[in-house]
């Protein structure tokens, strides 16, 4: 499949999705993703970044500070295990599956395709199967080629490489995976990183299983995690949530506390539509994430076009972080940081009535009152308290 470097900017439906593309839009090469740059770009590479990646293999000694003990790192790295097994299985070919290359399918496409006479019913079935395998959210949208990376990365030498995906893919199934709220509350810590790793391992298995189901029906399905395309625009277009100042998708079910994965397919499916409810208006008056960022990598003020370095996509008006500042802090921590997720007023348990009431307030013209009520929300939980929750037999 040939992916265009540039495509027409604004499209029907963009306004509803809260997406504003300008005439200066350019497709994004994954080689410029901040995590990929950490392997080839001298502006990002450092002794800290080397220790950051090494720590996921327990090659770096635990650092001082609560939440960074040996068992904190041990739990985090164990949580990543399934994702690591998948991503490393073709590393010798320059294919880091799920991160710099799509996940390779182990199931062939059945020769005889099932008859699909009702796309809405098929979409409902896919969502049911996704939930059965463990996904917390599922939406469907079109394969919008603006959000595909213009090239993937050959991890042997970090050069651009073609996607080499099947022809005829036209639909994206987007899956959401909830991160553990109790662990998220301990950010920044290596312990909290277990919440991230667990969902990467979950999504690796879930997208592979759901793709196998589709391929058994006789249709192409390419399982994908961070590879191949930018998942946030697809999640927004699929109606799962709204883009926020903290660079995350705010969902009515879990706030920002999710990882997203996707499947590219040609299975005939009815598509979902964006469902803006007012997150943008709330983020216009809230800067809790930007205030809390230790390195001031998150933006204040209204959305703008472009960013401060090559890790920002060109020609899209949105809130954009300084990825270099952000990653430098991650590298020094030797773990991921999601303080911006923890302090977000939408980071709540919406199964509880009081939080659902707050959500209604936040998405209404009374959002200023909701913001005042959230003034003390998002405090850090001590990692030791999480371990202390274990009850003896």
C-alpha positions in Angstrom: 0.0 0.0 0.0 1.3 3.5 -0.9 0.9 6.1 1.8 0.7 9.7 0.6 3.1 12.2 2.1 0.5 14.9 2.0 -3.2 14.8 1.6 -6.0 17.4 1.4 -6.1 19.2 4.8 -9.6 19.8 6.3 -12.3 17.1 5.6 -15.9 16.6 6.4 -16.4 15.6 10.0 -13.2 17.2 11.2 -15.1 20.0 13.0 -17.2 17.5 14.9 -14.0 15.7 15.9 -12.4 18.8 17.1 -9.6 18.4 14.5 -8.3 21.5 12.8 -5.9 20.9 9.9 -4.3 23.8 8.1 -2.9 24.2 4.6 0.6 23.6 6.0 -0.2 20.1 7.1 2.4 17.4 6.5 2.3 13.7 7.3 4.4 12.6 10.2 7.3 10.2 9.9 7.6 7.8 12.9 11.4 8.3 12.8 10.6 11.7 14.5 8.6 10.2 17.3 10.5 11.2 20.5 11.0 7.6 21.6 12.5 6.6 18.3 14.6 9.8 18.2 16.2 8.6 21.5 17.9 5.9 19.4 19.4 8.1 16.7 19.1 11.8 17.4 22.0 13.4 19.4 19.6 16.1 20.6 17.7 13.4 22.5 20.2 10.7 23.1 22.0 10.9 26.5 23.4 8.8 29.3 20.0 9.2 30.9 18.1 7.8 27.9 20.4 4.8 27.8 19.7 4.1 31.5 16.0 4.6 30.9 15.8 1.9 28.3 18.2 -0.4 30.2 16.0 -0.1 33.3 13.3 -2.1 31.5 15.7 -5.0 31.4 16.8 -4.6 35.0 20.2 -3.5 33.9 20.0 -0.2 35.8 20.2 -0.2 39.6 17.1 1.0 41.4 17.3 4.7 42.2 16.8 6.5 45.4 13.3 7.6 46.2 10.0 6.0 47.3 8.5 4.1 44.4 11.8 3.3 42.7 12.8 0.2 44.8 13.8 -3.1 43.3 10.3 -4.5 43.6 8.8 -1.4 42.0 11.0 -1.9 39.0 10.4 -5.7 39.1 6.7 -5.3 39.0 6.8 -2.7 36.2 9.1 -4.8 34.0 7.0 -7.9 34.6 3.9 -6.0 33.5 5.7 -5.3 30.2 6.6 -9.0 29.6 4.0 -10.0 27.0 4.4 -6.8 25.0 8.1 -7.3 25.0 7.8 -10.8 23.8 5.7 -9.7 20.8 7.8 -6.6 20.0 11.1 -8.5 20.1 10.2 -11.6 18.0 11.4 -10.1 14.7 13.9 -7.6 16.0 16.6 -9.2 13.9 14.7 -8.1 10.8 14.4 -4.5 11.9 10.7 -5.0 12.8 9.9 -4.0 16.4 6.3 -5.2 16.4 3.7 -2.9 18.0 6.1 0.0 18.2 8.0 0.6 15.0 6.2 -2.0 12.9 2.7 -3.5 12.9 2.2 -6.8 14.7 2.6 -9.7 12.3 -0.4 -12.0 12.1 0.0 -15.7 12.9 -3.4 -16.5 11.4 -4.0 -16.7 7.6 -6.9 -15.0 6.0 -9.6 -17.6 5.4 -10.1 -18.2 1.6 -13.9 -17.8 1.7 -15.1 -14.6 3.3 -18.2 -14.6 5.4 -21.2 -12.7 4.0 -21.8 -9.4 5.8 -25.2 -8.1 5.0 -25.6 -5.8 7.9 -22.6 -3.6 8.8 -24.2 -2.2 12.0 -24.8 -5.7 13.3 -21.2 -6.6 12.4 -19.9 -3.6 14.3 -21.9 -4.5 17.3 -20.4 -8.0 17.0 -16.9 -6.8 16.8 -17.4 -4.6 19.9 -18.8 -7.6 21.8 -15.8 -9.7 20.8 -13.4 -7.0 21.7 -14.9 -6.8 25.1 -14.8 -10.6 25.4 -11.0 -10.5 24.8 -10.6 -7.8 27.4 -10.9 -4.4 25.7 -12.6 -1.7 27.8 -13.7 0.5 24.9 -14.1 -0.1 21.1 -15.0 2.3 18.3 -14.9 2.2 14.5 -13.8 4.9 12.0 -12.5 5.2 8.5 -8.8 4.8 7.6 -8.0 8.5 7.4 -4.5 8.5 5.7 -3.5 11.8 7.2 -2.9 10.1 10.5 -0.8 7.3 9.1 3.0 7.6 9.5 4.6 8.5 6.2 7.1 5.7 6.9 7.9 3.1 9.5 11.4 2.6 11.1 13.9 -0.1 10.4 15.2 -0.6 13.9 18.5 -2.1 12.7 19.7 1.3 11.5 16.8 3.6 12.4 16.2 4.5 8.8 12.8 5.1 7.1 11.2 2.0 5.7 7.9 1.3 3.8 4.9 0.0 5.6 4.3 -3.0 3.2 0.7 -3.4 4.4 -2.0 -5.2 2.4 -4.0 -3.4 -0.2 -7.7 -2.5 0.4 -7.6 -1.6 4.1 -10.3 1.1 4.7 -11.4 0.9 8.3 -9.8 1.3 11.7 -11.1 -0.4 14.8 -9.9 1.5 17.9 -9.6 -0.2 21.3 -9.3 1.4 24.7 -7.6 -0.3 27.7 -8.1 1.1 31.2 -5.0 1.7 33.3 -5.2 0.8 37.0 -6.4 3.8 38.9 -4.6 3.0 42.2 -1.3 2.7 40.4 -1.9 5.8 38.3 -2.3 7.7 41.6 1.3 6.9 42.5 2.9 8.7 39.5 5.7 9.5 39.2 7.2 6.2 40.2 8.5 3.0 38.7 5.6 1.3 40.5 3.1 3.4 38.5 4.8 2.3 35.3 3.3 -1.1 35.9 -0.1 0.4 35.0 1.3 1.4 31.6 3.2 -1.9 31.0 0.2 -4.1 32.0 -2.0 -2.4 29.4 0.6 -2.7 26.7 0.7 -6.4 27.4 -3.1 -6.6 27.5 -3.5 -4.7 24.2 -0.8 -6.8 22.4 -2.8 -10.0 23.2 -6.2 -8.3 22.5 -5.4 -6.8 19.1 -3.8 -10.1 18.0 -6.9 -12.1 19.1 -9.4 -9.8 17.6 -7.4 -9.6 14.3 -7.3 -13.4 14.3 -11.1 -13.5 14.6 -11.5 -11.1 11.7 -9.0 -13.1 9.5 -10.9 -16.3 10.4 -13.9 -14.6 8.8 -12.0 -14.1 5.6 -11.0 -10.4 5.9 -7.7 -8.7 6.3 -6.8 -7.4 9.7 -3.5 -5.9 10.8 -3.1 -5.5 14.6 -1.4 -2.3 15.7 -0.2 -0.6 18.9 2.0 2.5 18.7 3.1 1.7 15.1 1.8 2.6 11.6 -0.3 5.6 12.6 -1.3 8.2 15.3 -3.9 6.5 17.4 -5.3 9.7 19.1 -7.0 11.1 16.0 -8.5 7.7 15.2 -9.8 7.4 18.8 -11.4 10.8 18.6 -12.9 10.1 15.1 -14.2 6.8 16.5 -16.2 8.7 19.1 -14.3 7.3 22.1 -13.4 10.7 23.6 -12.0 14.2 23.1 -8.5 15.6 22.9 -7.3 17.5 25.9 -4.5 19.9 27.0 -2.6 17.0 28.5 -2.2 15.4 25.0 -4.6 12.6 26.0 -8.1 11.5 25.0 -10.6 12.2 27.7 -13.3 9.5 27.8 -16.6 9.6 29.7 -15.9 6.2 31.1 -12.3 6.5 32.3 -11.2 10.1 31.8 -7.6 10.1 30.5 -6.7 6.8 32.1 -6.4 4.6 29.0 -4.0 3.2 26.4 -5.2 2.8 22.9 -4.6 0.2 20.2 -6.0 -0.3 16.7 -6.7 -2.8 13.9 -6.6 -1.9 10.2 -9.1 -4.0 8.3 -11.3 -4.3 5.2 -14.1 -6.0 7.2 -17.4 -4.1 6.3 -18.4 -2.2 9.4 -20.7 0.7 10.3 -18.6 3.6 11.6 -19.0 5.6 14.7 -19.0 9.4 14.8 -17.2 11.9 17.1 -19.2 12.8 20.3 -17.9 16.2 21.5 -19.4 16.9 25.0 -17.4 19.9 26.1 -13.9 18.7 27.2 -12.3 21.4 25.0 -14.2 24.1 26.8 -13.1 22.8 30.1 -9.5 22.5 29.1 -9.7 26.1 27.9 -10.1 27.2 31.5 -8.1 24.4 33.2 -4.3 24.3 33.4 -3.8 21.7 36.2 -1.7 19.4 34.0 0.5 22.3 32.7 0.9 23.6 36.2 1.9 20.2 37.6 4.4 19.3 34.8 7.9 19.4 36.5 9.7 20.4 33.3 6.9 22.7 31.9 6.5 20.6 28.8 2.7 21.1 28.5 1.3 24.2 26.9 -0.6 27.1 28.5 -3.0 29.2 26.4 -5.2 28.2 23.5 -4.3 25.5 20.9 -1.6 26.5 18.4 -0.3 25.2 15.1 3.0 23.3 15.2 5.4 22.8 18.1 8.9 23.5 19.4 10.7 20.6 17.7 10.4 17.9 15.0 8.4 15.6 17.3 5.4 17.8 16.8 3.2 17.2 13.7 3.0 20.1 11.3 -0.1 21.9 10.2 -2.5 20.8 13.0 -4.0 23.3 15.5 -4.0 21.7 18.9 -2.4 21.6 22.3 1.2 20.3 21.7 3.7 19.3 24.3 7.5 19.9 24.2 8.3 16.2 23.7 12.0 16.8 24.2 11.5 18.3 27.7 9.0 15.5 28.5 11.3 12.6 27.5 14.3 14.2 29.3 12.3 13.9 32.6 11.3 10.3 31.8 14.9 9.5 31.2 16.1 11.0 34.5 13.4 9.1 36.3 14.3 5.8 34.6 10.5 5.4 34.2 7.5 6.9 32.5 5.8 10.0 34.0 2.1 10.6 33.9 1.7 13.3 36.4 -0.5 15.1 33.9 -2.8 12.1 33.9 -2.9 11.8 37.6 -3.8 15.5 38.3 -6.4 15.7 35.5 -9.8 16.6 36.9 -11.3 14.0 34.6 -9.2 11.2 36.2 -12.0 9.7 38.3 -14.0 6.6 38.9 -17.1 7.3 36.9 -18.8 4.2 38.3 -19.4 6.3 41.4 -22.4 8.7 41.3 -20.6 11.7 42.8 -18.0 11.6 40.0 -20.7 11.3 37.4 -22.4 14.3 38.8 -19.1 16.2 38.7 -18.7 15.2 35.0 -22.1 16.6 34.1 -21.1 19.8 35.8 -17.7 20.0 34.1 -19.3 19.5 30.7 -22.0 22.2 31.3 -21.8 26.0 31.4 -21.0 25.6 35.1 -17.6 24.3 34.3 -15.9 27.0 36.4 -17.7 25.6 39.5 -16.5 22.1 38.5 -12.9 23.4 38.2 -13.1 25.0 41.7 -14.5 21.7 43.1 -11.5 19.9 41.5 -8.9 22.2 43.1 -7.5 19.6 45.4 -8.1 16.6 43.1 -5.3 14.4 41.9 -3.0 14.3 44.8 -0.2 11.7 44.8 -0.7 8.5 46.6 2.5 7.1 48.3 3.7 4.0 46.5 4.4 2.4 49.8 0.7 2.7 50.6 -0.1 0.7 47.5 2.1 -2.1 48.6 0.7 -1.9 52.1 -2.8 -2.7 50.8 -1.8 -6.4 50.6 -3.6 -8.3 53.2 -1.9 -11.1 55.0 -3.5 -14.6 54.8 
